[in-house]
Amino acid sequence: METSIHVLRKTLLEMKENYSFVCIKTGTETEDMGEEEISLLKTITAGIMPLYVKIGGPEARNDIRICQRIGVSGISAPMVESEYALKNFIQTMKNLLTPSEYESYNKAINMETITGYRNLMDIFDSVPFQSLEQVTAARSDLSASMDKKPDDKEVTRISKKIISEAKSRGKKTSVGGTITKTNFELIANEIEPDFINSRHVMVDTKNAMSIGPTDVAECMLLFEMDLFEFFSKTFPEKGYYYRNRVEINRERIGERKVLYFIR
């Protein structure tokens, strides 16, 4: 296990230096990671790049406590659909954390439903919004809530609106959801977020485009595949789930062109 962690850390450093990786992210909700798994990710990322965690809901207190114990760098609230949900997220963070801890976290929200989009201005113009550092437009859930595909033009238009409104208010922005080799460049050019994220990897958009969007997208997905393989062996009770994620990424890569190896 130590050898595998060492190799993953070495590869992660290479990805940071050569392929625009800036952050590893996970969550207790869609990503289905418990405290042990998040702690292991923290070990892999320590001293290389920050680890962000999406908690199970705006008031997921136990998840916030897990993040506090592990020492992650950022906490994100999912499915924020109203000013009230955002207010609860910020207030819960303040209630559970010391002022210095609260200030140290990169606080973010996911805008990922059409309901949230319809309430966009109320959310973004609210007082709690000022406490956030980052906003993510999450295309998979957003498109599902619209009964459309992630790359649909209307989903792209709405994602762009979310990102542009967040940017105009001084927030860092990210777009995620069904990232593939073929849609990375479209997201970068059409939506123009600061960052693009796959399930577990966040990259700097401008740097990625200068390196080569297809190669960066492939590296994101390949690195995740290696993480999933490692986690499937470390947590055998979830082996089926992680192996399935490997196959999903393989489909998103398409014809695999190997850019690096993990042994």
KELO-631292 format. One record per residue (C-alpha): residue number from 1; x, y, z; residue in three letters. Coordinates in nm, 4 decimals, always signed. Layout:
   i       px       py       pz  aa
 NUM        X        Y        Z ALA
...
END
This chain:
   i       px       py       pz  aa
   1  +0.0000  +0.0000  +0.0000 MET
   2  +0.2816  +0.2427  +0.0862 GLU
   3  +0.4403  +0.1795  -0.2534 THR
   4  +0.1128  +0.2543  -0.4322 SER
   5  +0.0703  +0.5773  -0.2348 ILE
   6  +0.4273  +0.6759  -0.3202 HIS
   7  +0.3679  +0.6162  -0.6913 VAL
   8  +0.0378  +0.8054  -0.6878 LEU
   9  +0.2030  +1.0990  -0.5110 ARG
  10  +0.4892  +1.0995  -0.7612 LYS
  11  +0.2443  +1.0951  -1.0517 THR
  12  +0.0305  +1.3668  -0.8936 LEU
  13  +0.3360  +1.5906  -0.8654 LEU
  14  +0.4118  +1.5252  -1.2329 GLU
  15  +0.0539  +1.6142  -1.3243 MET
  16  +0.0826  +1.9376  -1.1254 LYS
  17  +0.4046  +2.0339  -1.3000 GLU
  18  +0.3119  +1.9294  -1.6542 ASN
  19  -0.0665  +1.9000  -1.6922 TYR
  20  -0.2202  +2.1896  -1.5014 SER
  21  -0.3571  +1.9903  -1.2015 PHE
  22  -0.4332  +2.2351  -0.9177 VAL
  23  -0.6578  +2.0424  -0.6782 CYS
  24  -0.7965  +1.7002  -0.5919 ILE
  25  -1.1632  +1.6941  -0.4985 LYS
  26  -1.4053  +1.4397  -0.3606 THR
  27  -1.7316  +1.4200  -0.1715 GLY
  28  -1.9510  +1.2237  +0.0639 THR
  29  -2.2530  +1.2487  -0.1654 GLU
  30  -2.2200  +1.1540  -0.5344 THR
  31  -1.8559  +1.0512  -0.4903 GLU
  32  -1.9620  +0.8205  -0.2032 ASP
  33  -1.6440  +0.8539  +0.0044 MET
  34  -1.6285  +0.7953  +0.3779 GLY
  35  -1.3810  +0.9292  +0.6310 GLU
  36  -1.1219  +0.6563  +0.5664 GLU
  37  -1.1201  +0.7201  +0.1936 GLU
  38  -1.1022  +1.0979  +0.2305 ILE
  39  -0.8208  +1.0591  +0.4812 SER
  40  -0.6308  +0.8418  +0.2334 LEU
  41  -0.6780  +1.1052  -0.0368 LEU
  42  -0.5377  +1.3606  +0.2066 LYS
  43  -0.2285  +1.1407  +0.2481 THR
  44  -0.1882  +1.1211  -0.1301 ILE
  45  -0.2252  +1.4973  -0.1812 THR
  46  -0.0397  +1.6243  +0.1283 ALA
  47  +0.2235  +1.8828  +0.0419 GLY
  48  +0.1410  +1.8632  -0.3301 ILE
  49  -0.1977  +2.0278  -0.3768 MET
  50  -0.5158  +2.1061  -0.1804 PRO
  51  -0.7998  +1.8614  -0.1197 LEU
  52  -1.1583  +1.9889  -0.1477 TYR
  53  -1.4630  +1.7973  -0.0237 VAL
  54  -1.8252  +1.8348  -0.1294 LYS
  55  -2.0391  +1.7566  +0.1737 ILE
  56  -2.3758  +1.5800  +0.1662 GLY
  57  -2.5871  +1.8942  +0.1994 GLY
  58  -2.5708  +2.2579  +0.3109 PRO
  59  -2.6111  +2.1562  +0.6769 GLU
  60  -2.4206  +1.8245  +0.6734 ALA
  61  -2.2616  +1.8742  +1.0147 ARG
  62  -2.1017  +1.5324  +1.0471 ASN
  63  -1.9376  +1.5759  +0.7067 ASP
  64  -1.7989  +1.9141  +0.8121 ILE
  65  -1.6582  +1.7509  +1.1271 ARG
  66  -1.4912  +1.4845  +0.9109 ILE
  67  -1.3342  +1.7570  +0.6973 CYS
  68  -1.2205  +1.9349  +1.0124 GLN
  69  -1.0537  +1.6211  +1.1519 ARG
  70  -0.8772  +1.5368  +0.8268 ILE
  71  -0.7671  +1.8926  +0.7578 GLY
  72  -0.8963  +1.9446  +0.4050 VAL
  73  -0.8514  +2.2797  +0.2312 SER
  74  -1.1984  +2.3405  +0.0932 GLY
  75  -1.5620  +2.2547  +0.1611 ILE
  76  -1.8391  +2.2754  -0.0980 SER
  77  -2.2158  +2.2599  -0.0493 ALA
  78  -2.4163  +2.0707  -0.3144 PRO
  79  -2.7601  +2.1419  -0.4590 MET
  80  -2.7844  +2.5024  -0.3431 VAL
  81  -3.1230  +2.6046  -0.4830 GLU
  82  -3.2110  +2.9056  -0.2695 SER
  83  -3.0710  +3.1911  -0.0653 GLU
  84  -3.1951  +3.0020  +0.2421 TYR
  85  -2.9841  +2.6946  +0.1598 ALA
  86  -2.6740  +2.9108  +0.1140 LEU
  87  -2.7449  +3.0959  +0.4382 LYS
  88  -2.7701  +2.7628  +0.6222 ASN
  89  -2.4398  +2.6414  +0.4741 PHE
  90  -2.2492  +2.9514  +0.5830 ILE
  91  -2.4140  +2.9619  +0.9267 GLN
  92  -2.3460  +2.5916  +0.9884 THR
  93  -1.9787  +2.6408  +0.9008 MET
  94  -1.9574  +2.9356  +1.1411 LYS
  95  -2.1315  +2.7407  +1.4184 ASN
  96  -1.8990  +2.4394  +1.3953 LEU
  97  -1.5613  +2.5983  +1.3253 LEU
  98  -1.3415  +2.8467  +1.5050 THR
  99  -1.3106  +3.1839  +1.3272 PRO
 100  -0.9588  +3.1000  +1.2089 SER
 101  -1.0695  +2.7573  +1.0808 GLU
 102  -1.3673  +2.9112  +0.9048 TYR
 103  -1.1497  +3.1675  +0.7284 GLU
 104  -0.8959  +2.9033  +0.6237 SER
 105  -1.1398  +2.6996  +0.4123 TYR
 106  -1.2114  +2.7574  +0.0448 ASN
 107  -1.5904  +2.7784  +0.0706 LYS
 108  -1.7829  +2.6899  -0.2436 ALA
 109  -2.1262  +2.5942  -0.3704 ILE
 110  -2.2521  +2.3789  -0.6554 ASN
 111  -2.5182  +2.5245  -0.8817 MET
 112  -2.6576  +2.2055  -1.0287 GLU
 113  -3.0320  +2.2235  -1.0852 THR
 114  -3.2628  +2.4295  -1.3010 ILE
 115  -3.4384  +2.5376  -0.9799 THR
 116  -3.1122  +2.6801  -0.8496 GLY
 117  -3.0600  +2.8587  -1.1796 TYR
 118  -3.4054  +3.0170  -1.1642 ARG
 119  -3.3113  +3.1540  -0.8217 ASN
 120  -2.9630  +3.2544  -0.9383 LEU
 121  -2.9877  +3.6287  -0.8784 MET
 122  -3.1459  +3.5886  -0.5347 ASP
 123  -2.8643  +3.3535  -0.4351 ILE
 124  -2.5793  +3.5544  -0.5883 PHE
 125  -2.7039  +3.8908  -0.4569 ASP
 126  -2.7527  +3.7627  -0.1020 SER
 127  -2.5280  +3.8563  +0.1900 VAL
 128  -2.4076  +3.4948  +0.2497 PRO
 129  -2.2809  +3.4784  -0.1105 PHE
 130  -2.0137  +3.7303  -0.0154 GLN
 131  -1.8577  +3.4656  +0.2126 SER
 132  -1.7875  +3.2260  -0.0758 LEU
 133  -1.4621  +3.1905  -0.2652 GLU
 134  -1.5842  +2.9710  -0.5500 GLN
 135  -1.8890  +2.8636  -0.7524 VAL
 136  -1.9153  +2.5442  -0.9573 THR
 137  -2.1597  +2.4832  -1.2406 ALA
 138  -2.2189  +2.1074  -1.2235 ALA
 139  -2.3417  +2.0003  -1.5663 ARG
 140  -2.4411  +1.6396  -1.4954 SER
 141  -2.7096  +1.7138  -1.2373 ASP
 142  -2.8007  +2.0410  -1.4059 LEU
 143  -2.8664  +1.8673  -1.7367 SER
 144  -3.0555  +1.5839  -1.5650 ALA
 145  -3.2813  +1.8376  -1.3933 SER
 146  -3.3547  +1.9793  -1.7406 MET
 147  -3.3994  +1.6337  -1.8980 ASP
 148  -3.1131  +1.7074  -2.1367 LYS
 149  -2.7589  +1.5849  -2.2044 LYS
 150  -2.4592  +1.7623  -2.0421 PRO
 151  -2.3300  +1.8919  -2.3778 ASP
 152  -2.6704  +2.0257  -2.4857 ASP
 153  -2.6559  +2.3878  -2.6058 LYS
 154  -2.9099  +2.5033  -2.3481 GLU
 155  -2.7105  +2.3429  -2.0657 VAL
 156  -2.4003  +2.5175  -2.1998 THR
 157  -2.5850  +2.8506  -2.2133 ARG
 158  -2.7081  +2.8197  -1.8556 ILE
 159  -2.3665  +2.7053  -1.7304 SER
 160  -2.2090  +3.0074  -1.9002 LYS
 161  -2.4596  +3.2394  -1.7314 LYS
 162  -2.3827  +3.0891  -1.3895 ILE
 163  -2.0095  +3.1290  -1.4463 ILE
 164  -2.0258  +3.4824  -1.5851 SER
 165  -2.2487  +3.6058  -1.3012 GLU
 166  -2.0185  +3.4484  -1.0412 ALA
 167  -1.7105  +3.6004  -1.2062 LYS
 168  -1.8721  +3.9438  -1.2148 SER
 169  -1.9033  +3.9197  -0.8357 ARG
 170  -1.5365  +3.8342  -0.7873 GLY
 171  -1.5679  +3.4574  -0.7384 LYS
 172  -1.3441  +3.1865  -0.8769 LYS
 173  -1.5395  +2.9523  -1.1010 THR
 174  -1.5343  +2.5899  -1.2074 SER
 175  -1.7320  +2.3686  -1.4428 VAL
 176  -1.7638  +1.9940  -1.4015 GLY
 177  -1.9849  +1.7081  -1.5066 GLY
 178  -1.9180  +1.4352  -1.7631 THR
 179  -1.5792  +1.5699  -1.8698 ILE
 180  -1.4397  +1.3901  -2.1748 THR
 181  -1.1543  +1.4313  -2.4200 LYS
 182  -1.3974  +1.5694  -2.6754 THR
 183  -1.5864  +1.8292  -2.4685 ASN
 184  -1.3043  +1.9811  -2.2604 PHE
 185  -1.2199  +2.2415  -2.5249 GLU
 186  -1.5866  +2.3294  -2.5788 LEU
 187  -1.6307  +2.3949  -2.2061 ILE
 188  -1.3160  +2.6071  -2.1944 ALA
 189  -1.4084  +2.8163  -2.4977 ASN
 190  -1.7851  +2.8452  -2.4572 GLU
 191  -1.8291  +2.8666  -2.0785 ILE
 192  -1.4858  +3.0093  -1.9842 GLU
 193  -1.4503  +2.8975  -1.6211 PRO
 194  -1.1307  +2.9517  -1.4228 ASP
 195  -1.1139  +2.5773  -1.3611 PHE
 196  -1.2521  +2.2592  -1.5157 ILE
 197  -1.3061  +1.9577  -1.2934 ASN
 198  -1.3693  +1.5907  -1.3476 SER
 199  -1.4956  +1.3752  -1.0623 ARG
 200  -1.1741  +1.4076  -0.8619 HIS
 201  -0.9366  +1.6403  -1.0494 VAL
 202  -0.9453  +2.0169  -1.0976 MET
 203  -0.7256  +2.1902  -1.3557 VAL
 204  -0.6498  +2.5512  -1.4438 ASP
 205  -0.8358  +2.6202  -1.7681 THR
 206  -0.5957  +2.8683  -1.9296 LYS
 207  -0.2899  +2.6572  -1.8542 ASN
 208  -0.4676  +2.3438  -1.9751 ALA
 209  -0.5550  +2.5070  -2.3055 MET
 210  -0.1949  +2.6134  -2.3600 SER
 211  -0.0709  +2.2609  -2.2843 ILE
 212  -0.3350  +2.0892  -2.4966 GLY
 213  -0.6960  +2.0284  -2.3884 PRO
 214  -0.7149  +1.6716  -2.5158 THR
 215  -0.3979  +1.5647  -2.3363 ASP
 216  -0.4983  +1.7362  -2.0113 VAL
 217  -0.8466  +1.5818  -2.0177 ALA
 218  -0.6955  +1.2399  -2.0795 GLU
 219  -0.4532  +1.2812  -1.7896 CYS
 220  -0.7380  +1.3807  -1.5586 MET
 221  -0.9327  +1.0675  -1.6462 LEU
 222  -0.6310  +0.8358  -1.6429 LEU
 223  -0.5178  +0.9569  -1.3023 PHE
 224  -0.8673  +0.8954  -1.1700 GLU
 225  -0.8589  +0.5443  -1.3121 MET
 226  -0.5412  +0.4747  -1.1182 ASP
 227  -0.7001  +0.6154  -0.8041 LEU
 228  -1.0062  +0.3962  -0.8565 PHE
 229  -0.7929  +0.0850  -0.9084 GLU
 230  -0.6010  +0.1607  -0.5891 PHE
 231  -0.9180  +0.2277  -0.3899 PHE
 232  -1.0859  -0.0881  -0.5233 SER
 233  -0.8052  -0.2926  -0.3656 LYS
 234  -0.7806  -0.0866  -0.0475 THR
 235  -1.1571  -0.0912  +0.0116 PHE
 236  -1.2679  -0.4277  -0.1369 PRO
 237  -1.6238  -0.3876  -0.0082 GLU
 238  -1.6573  -0.1067  -0.2652 LYS
 239  -1.4543  -0.2808  -0.5333 GLY
 240  -1.7445  -0.3137  -0.7771 TYR
 241  -1.8217  +0.0571  -0.7547 TYR
 242  -1.4612  +0.1635  -0.8159 TYR
 243  -1.4080  -0.0827  -1.1001 ARG
 244  -1.7238  +0.0516  -1.2626 ASN
 245  -1.5818  +0.4031  -1.2391 ARG
 246  -1.2694  +0.2797  -1.4185 VAL
 247  -1.4830  +0.1600  -1.7095 GLU
 248  -1.6800  +0.4855  -1.7211 ILE
 249  -1.3548  +0.6804  -1.7508 ASN
 250  -1.2278  +0.4403  -2.0133 ARG
 251  -1.5357  +0.5206  -2.2230 GLU
 252  -1.4824  +0.8935  -2.1742 ARG
 253  -1.1250  +0.8664  -2.2940 ILE
 254  -1.2212  +0.6679  -2.6013 GLY
 255  -0.9200  +0.5363  -2.7833 GLU
 256  -0.6553  +0.5335  -2.5152 ARG
 257  -0.3272  +0.7058  -2.5896 LYS
 258  -0.0961  +0.6379  -2.2947 VAL
 259  +0.0742  +0.9539  -2.1688 LEU
 260  +0.2159  +0.8084  -1.8489 TYR
 261  +0.2314  +0.4820  -1.6575 PHE
 262  +0.1572  +0.3841  -1.2992 ILE
 263  +0.2986  +0.0522  -1.1883 ARG
END
